[in-house]
Amino acid sequence: MENVLSKIANEGFLVSPDLKIEPQHIEEFLDFIKKLQPKPFLISNQIYQDFLKDKQQEIKYVILKHTEKRPEIKTRVKIKKNYTKTSKKTSISDWVTYYFDRYNRLRNLLQNREELRGVVSIGRAKKMDGRQNVLLIGMIKDVRNTFSGTKIITLEDPTGYIDVSLKKDEVSKLGDEIVADEVIGVVGVKSKDFVYAEKIIFPEIPARPIKKAEEEVYAAFISDIHVGSCVFLANEFKQFLDWINGKIGSKEQKDVASKVRYLFIGGDLVDGVGVYPGQEKELLIKDIYEQYKEIGKYLSQIPKDIQIIVIPGNHDALKLAEPQHPLFKDIAAPLYDLDNVTMLSNPAYVNIHNIGKFPGFNVLMYHGVSFDHIVSEVPKLRKFGYTRADKIMEFLLKKRHLAPTHGATRVDPTPQDFLVIDEIPDIFTSGHIHYTSVGRYKSILTLNSGCFQDKTEFQLKLGHNPTPGRIPIFNLQKNQAKIMRFR
């Protein structure tokens, strides 16, 4: 034990007398405390308990030997956020708690902005006499246009509400980006019963350096496989499986396949049953259990050294309200039987490839049902339709919320709003709209996976124009993504 404690002391830390550490943990524990911010002065037993709790979350840390064509590469997947509670009967008080949580968390983010130092409540602002400068933070209650074309928003907080005029040119331009129920900051002048906005501030994403892993390793992103559909593209999906197993492709493509160690699946693994009117006419497999059995057979062909991270979508067999908990173990049993599969909620946060000194990539996974509402309601996004998911994702990152407007998606009013983007991801990945897109907003890579389903009659009615068989492949070492086509 003395040798263990001396190793910690040699790193420049003071050791508390209550520290009791297992010798086999010393190296990992040293790595853990070196990464702590702020750096601790005294290493106590509580810090060791925090290390053990963190270690329990590391669900994969393996080195598997394969043929000469597949090099040995360490992998690590750590769950950061995963919703596991099931729904309960809700009441008005649940919705009040839900929206107060959203408001308070986004308000805290906005208060850190230099422009909003000295913010006052709306109730206090309404009591001010004469013309006075004000700084406000509130939730959008209403957005409307006057006969003269000026946009007016009603801003509310727990103390009341007030109308804000967006007449100023540079502010007016932002008016089309403001949606109901989001939380914003306002810098303006209060006069009588109005505030005249001079600046609108969104919670936004701060600029950060781009991460790059130390070794060459890849992650693949797929979504919307829709096994069971009459127009499931079985041949294209088999080509994908053949490629990832190194059976097809150019020399360069096979080399990339040999270094893929992470596969993200963004929901809609199966087509489901009864998802939309008349769906039974478009189903090849009409039993939901058989659909999951079939996708299980496909995923069992993925090399076992590839960690598969799965979230559900709106076609999968569970509640539609978000957050969606992971797929049920009884219905999706064939997936739970696979040792290299991690089943998560929608949305979810994971960290991958925290190896050595590299902190890993934080990945925000969201299926993307709210995209339908956002495309139809936001003028600057409406012109792109479903072809620019990266623009939609950028919009949500600015709002720091996955579905800012009530009704953008079905919501389960949990005590904590699980759709708030409080932790900044390195990668934001989604699916749902069946159109492959790769973009970057500041340091964040935005990826919308394609699909393995041809166009259905239902998609024609919604205006979807899918790009099936196109898969984003992410190089962790270069922090770059390219699209591979299997159709």
Secondary structure as UniProt FT lines:
FT   HELIX           2..10
FT   TURN            11..12
FT   STRAND          14..15
FT   TURN            17..18
FT   HELIX           23..25
FT   HELIX           26..34
FT   STRAND          42..43
FT   HELIX           45..56
FT   STRAND          58..62
FT   TURN            68..69
FT   STRAND          75..82
FT   HELIX           92..111
FT   HELIX           114..116
FT   TURN            117..118
FT   HELIX           122..126
FT   STRAND          132..145
FT   TURN            147..148
FT   STRAND          151..157
FT   TURN            158..159
FT   STRAND          160..165
FT   HELIX           169..172
FT   HELIX           173..177
FT   TURN            180..181
FT   STRAND          183..191
FT   TURN            192..193
FT   STRAND          194..201
FT   STRAND          218..222
FT   TURN            230..231
FT   HELIX           234..244
FT   TURN            245..246
FT   HELIX           251..258
FT   STRAND          260..265
FT   TURN            277..278
FT   HELIX           279..282
FT   HELIX           288..299
FT   TURN            300..301
FT   TURN            304..305
FT   STRAND          307..310
FT   TURN            314..315
FT   TURN            329..332
FT   HELIX           333..336
FT   TURN            339..340
FT   STRAND          341..343
FT   STRAND          348..352
FT   TURN            356..357
FT   STRAND          361..365
FT   HELIX           370..377
FT   HELIX           379..382
FT   TURN            383..386
FT   HELIX           389..399
FT   TURN            406..407
FT   TURN            418..419
FT   STRAND          427..430
FT   STRAND          437..441
FT   TURN            442..443
FT   STRAND          444..448
FT   HELIX           457..462
FT   TURN            468..469
FT   STRAND          470..475
FT   TURN            476..479
FT   STRAND          480..485
//
